Amino acid sequence: MVSSVVETKLSDWKFLGHSVHSLSIIPEAHKTKTDEEKGPAILLIHGFGASTTHWRYNLPVLGKQYEVHALDLLGFGKSSKPSGLAYGGPLWKDQIVAYVKEKIGRPTILVGNSLGGYAALASGAAMGPEAAGVVLLNAAGYFSEDKKTTKGTWATARKTVAGIFLKNALLQRIIFENLRQPSTIKRTLNQVYIDTSNVDDELVEAIRKPSLDKGAFNVFKSVFDPAGPQGRPLDELFSQLKSPLLLLWGNRDPWMNAPGKRATYKKHTPTNTKEVVLDAGHCPHDEVPDQVNSALLEWINQL
């Protein structure tokens, strides 16, 4: 599979004064089309620790038919990692909403994996008609009912462990240093990909290199701070969402009980939600990109 992206433009766009890395492809045919003829734009949003590189097999394919963008969320990839920001769903939602408004300027389909899935949903719920659709691939996030079941001994234990972690700078650094070792990254990817064919050096390096940037350690601490911004529950966001919704599930995701999650999603998602179940792990867009691209294009083409 060829991962090179042709006709890709690097962005110099900034959010809150901080540099944001992004890529975009505009099909040659779009130069002579009206916005209505072009159809919606697409914005790809990565998960925790990932970057635009994680869409290496999707960007070129989707970009043959549609204007496609992929960005690095603040704190990740080649985007800035400033101190003093409250890294979490609210920040990334605002970044995405601003990017669509300022860089794309027309209705856009938001596609997100894991943490990026939550950010895509939160953004779509806030954007109204400017969100032409939302696509979630094994999205992170919690439901209101989850909060009700996290009381008692288990919740107390979690708070105790989190408290120890937050107060122990040496422990934080040891964990961070271990997580960014190439061997650890590869081992983790091999755990969350069912078919590990695409777990290669390019992907490992794309995750490792940004972790060497100044500020990466502070981002890590901020994201895992339980006192940080948590964002709204998924059910609240689904109730506010007015856009078409596509759920692409890697059904063998070891990080989440996908069958169980699917059942909970069905209680809260709109009745016209489309669901596609794939034999894949946590990152189906990179593990089985041909299947994801096909499902995405089929859904978008019928909107």
QUIVENUR-V183337 format. One record per backbone hydrogen bond with DSSP energy under -0.5 kcal/mol. CO is the residue of the C=O (numbers start at 1). NH is the residue of the N-H. Records with the same first field share a line. If there is no record, write none. Layout:
CO->NH / NH
This chain:
4->6
7->26
9->24
13->20
15->18
18->15
19->80
21->72
22->11
23->70
24->9
25->27 / 68
27->30
28->31
29->32
30->33
34->38
35->39
41->109
42->69
43->111
44->71
45->113
47->50
51->54
52->55
53->56
55->58 / 59
58->62
59->63
61->64
62->65 / 66
66->68
67->42
68->25
69->44
70->23
71->46 / 73
73->76
76->79
80->75
82->85
85->87
88->92
89->93
90->94
91->95
92->96
93->97
94->98
95->99
96->100
97->101
98->102
99->103 / 104
100->104 / 105
107->41
108->110 / 132 / 133
109->43 / 111
110->135
111->45
112->137
113->116
114->117 / 118 / 140
115->119
116->120
117->121
118->122
119->123
120->124
121->125
122->126
123->127
124->128
127->130
128->131
130->108 / 132
133->110
134->246
135->112 / 137
136->138 / 248
137->114
142->234
143->146 / 147
144->148
145->149
146->149
147->150
152->156
153->157
154->158
155->159
156->160
157->161
158->162
159->163
160->164
161->165
162->166
163->167
164->168
165->168
167->169
168->172
169->173
170->174
171->175
172->176
173->177
174->178
175->179
176->180
178->181
181->185
182->186
183->187
184->188
185->189
186->190
187->191
188->192
189->193
192->194 / 282 / 283
194->196
195->198
196->199
198->200
200->204
201->205
202->206
203->207
204->208
205->209
207->211
208->211
209->212
210->213
213->216
215->219
216->220
217->221
218->222
219->223
220->224
222->225
224->226
225->228
233->237
234->238
235->239
236->240
237->241
244->134
245->274
246->136 / 248
247->249 / 276
248->138 / 250
249->251 / 278
250->253
253->256
256->258
257->261
258->262
259->263
260->264
261->265
262->266
263->267
264->267 / 268
265->268 / 269
270->273
274->247
276->249 / 278
278->251 / 280
280->252
283->286 / 287
284->288
288->292
289->293
290->294
291->295
292->296
293->297
294->298
295->299
296->300
297->301
298->302
299->302
300->303
